[in-house]
Amino acid sequence: MIDVLNSYSSILKSWEINEYDVQGFSFRFKAILKIKDYSTLIIKEYYFSEVPKRKYSYHWMNKNEELLIRWDNSEHWKEIDTFPHHAHHKNNSNVQPSHINTLVEVLKYISKRIDDKNAKNK
């Protein structure tokens, strides 16, 4: 995970790892990333090797702590084509299918949004 954060350091102001616990092949990872555009990404990722099962939530908020997008795989939205993977856009009830389900994909998405915003402002 640290390698992923380091590879996206160009868009990050800082990060704080709140939990990183590895037991055998299972792990828990929680972190808060401050993005250079003053947004925040809260990461929760777990892998349980006994099951095996992976749970994740990547909660991206603007500088006012309003939800931009949350990608997660909670099994609440069975009608979504990409079940259990989905994204909440701007609010919890606006649920959309999503193929983005890793930290790398989330940071790639955020990086592109920042690049697009910077290009518009030039």
C-alpha positions as CSV (number, residue, x, y, z in Angstrom):
1,M,0.0,0.0,0.0
2,I,2.8,2.4,0.8
3,D,4.3,1.8,-2.6
4,V,0.9,2.8,-4.2
5,L,0.8,6.0,-2.1
6,N,4.4,6.8,-3.1
7,S,3.7,6.3,-6.8
8,Y,0.9,8.9,-6.5
9,S,2.8,11.4,-4.4
10,S,2.4,14.0,-7.2
11,I,-1.2,14.5,-6.2
12,L,-0.9,14.0,-2.5
13,K,-0.2,16.7,0.1
14,S,0.0,14.2,3.0
15,W,-1.3,10.9,4.3
16,E,-1.9,9.4,7.7
17,I,-2.1,5.6,8.2
18,N,-4.5,4.9,11.0
19,E,-4.3,1.1,10.9
20,Y,-2.1,-1.4,9.1
21,D,-2.4,-4.9,10.5
22,V,-1.1,-8.0,8.7
23,Q,-1.7,-11.5,10.1
24,G,-0.6,-14.2,7.7
25,F,-2.4,-13.5,4.4
26,S,-5.1,-11.3,6.0
27,F,-4.8,-7.5,6.4
28,R,-6.6,-4.4,7.6
29,F,-5.6,-1.0,6.2
30,K,-7.1,2.4,7.1
31,A,-5.7,5.7,6.0
32,I,-6.6,9.4,5.3
33,L,-5.1,11.1,2.3
34,K,-5.0,14.8,1.8
35,I,-5.1,15.6,-1.9
36,K,-3.4,18.7,-3.4
37,D,-6.8,20.1,-4.5
38,Y,-7.7,20.2,-0.8
39,S,-10.0,17.1,-1.1
40,T,-9.7,14.1,1.2
41,L,-9.7,10.4,0.5
42,I,-10.6,8.0,3.4
43,I,-9.4,4.5,2.7
44,K,-10.7,1.3,4.4
45,E,-9.5,-2.0,2.9
46,Y,-9.6,-5.4,4.4
47,Y,-8.8,-8.9,3.2
48,F,-9.8,-12.0,5.1
49,S,-7.8,-15.0,3.8
50,E,-9.9,-17.6,5.7
51,V,-13.0,-16.8,3.7
52,P,-11.4,-15.4,1.3
53,K,-13.1,-12.0,1.0
54,R,-12.0,-8.5,0.4
55,K,-13.9,-5.5,1.7
56,Y,-13.2,-1.9,0.7
57,S,-14.4,1.7,0.9
58,Y,-12.7,4.7,-0.8
59,H,-14.6,7.8,0.4
60,W,-13.6,10.9,-1.5
61,M,-14.7,14.3,-0.2
62,N,-14.3,17.9,-1.3
63,K,-12.6,20.5,0.9
64,N,-16.0,21.1,2.7
65,E,-16.1,17.4,3.5
66,E,-19.0,16.8,1.1
67,L,-19.1,13.5,-0.6
68,L,-17.8,13.5,-4.2
69,I,-17.7,9.7,-4.7
70,R,-17.5,6.7,-2.5
71,W,-16.5,3.4,-4.1
72,D,-17.3,0.3,-2.1
73,N,-18.4,-3.3,-2.2
74,S,-21.1,-3.4,0.5
75,E,-23.6,-6.0,-0.7
76,H,-26.6,-3.7,-0.5
77,W,-27.3,-3.0,-4.2
78,K,-28.0,-6.4,-5.8
79,E,-29.7,-4.7,-8.8
80,I,-26.4,-2.9,-9.8
81,D,-24.7,-4.5,-12.9
82,T,-21.4,-4.5,-11.2
83,F,-22.6,-6.0,-7.9
84,P,-21.2,-5.9,-5.3
85,H,-18.9,-3.1,-6.7
86,H,-20.6,0.3,-6.9
87,A,-20.1,4.0,-6.4
88,H,-22.1,6.7,-4.5
89,H,-22.0,10.0,-6.4
90,K,-22.5,13.2,-4.4
91,N,-24.9,11.5,-2.0
92,N,-25.5,8.0,-0.5
93,S,-28.7,7.4,-2.5
94,N,-27.1,8.1,-6.0
95,V,-25.7,4.6,-6.5
96,Q,-24.1,3.8,-9.9
97,P,-22.3,0.7,-11.3
98,S,-18.5,0.9,-11.0
99,H,-15.5,-1.0,-12.3
100,I,-13.2,1.0,-10.0
101,N,-12.4,-1.2,-7.1
102,T,-8.7,-0.9,-6.1
103,L,-6.8,1.9,-4.5
104,V,-4.7,2.3,-7.7
105,E,-7.8,2.7,-9.8
106,V,-9.2,5.3,-7.4
107,L,-6.0,7.3,-7.3
108,K,-5.8,7.1,-11.1
109,Y,-9.3,8.5,-11.3
110,I,-8.6,11.3,-8.9
111,S,-5.4,12.2,-10.6
112,K,-7.2,12.5,-14.0
113,R,-9.9,14.7,-12.4
114,I,-7.2,17.0,-11.0
115,D,-5.4,17.1,-14.3
116,D,-8.6,17.8,-16.2
117,K,-9.5,20.6,-13.7
118,N,-6.0,22.1,-14.0
119,A,-6.2,22.0,-17.9
120,K,-9.5,23.9,-17.8
121,N,-8.1,26.6,-15.6
122,K,-5.2,27.3,-17.9
